[in-house]
């Protein structure tokens, strides 16, 4: 298996633009997590899904952020409109049953200018 | 909610030196404990984890960690570091009754000088 695949690896966008981050979890994993990593706040859990259903989105910073998982092999994290303070590395992780075996993707480095 | 504290923000040491990184958590119940490593420009990788049993856990690349329940600690150790151990190290905790969420510490950057 290729592991958790995220795209793009890097994204530079202008403030106000819509940004969509993509994640393909490891096949067979029924949990999917979105994390954000910043210097100031470290690693934060934004949202996680179980069997494609959002379970806890309490970490999503505000309404500009939304996440979907239309099927077991694909998830998106969308920011609309983007702001400079959204600049961070966004990691996707998947797990076969619980977070006890979470595998992380390479991350998307987002820069909003 | 549980929190995870890592005592050192940045550690600098020479090759062959011993390494110990501190990690404390604040939760009184049963926990699962993890150490992840993030090499420069890469994703997080699991070094080791503790669920139950022997409190001394051995992981990959010669790392080990000891769970001391009375101290709410899970310190990471390596007897002799190499230049390739330069990375950021994260301690993480999940609550066993809610073990689909990981809470991470702020991370410790380790720089090993050749």
Interface residues (C-beta under 8 A of the other chain):
Chain A: X4 X31 X33 X42 X43 X45 X48 X50 X55 X56 X91 X93 X95 X98 X99 X100 X102 X104 X105 X106 X107
Chain B: X32 X36 X42 X43 X44 X45 X46 X49 X51 X90 X94 X99 X100 X101 X102 X103 X104 X105 X106 X107
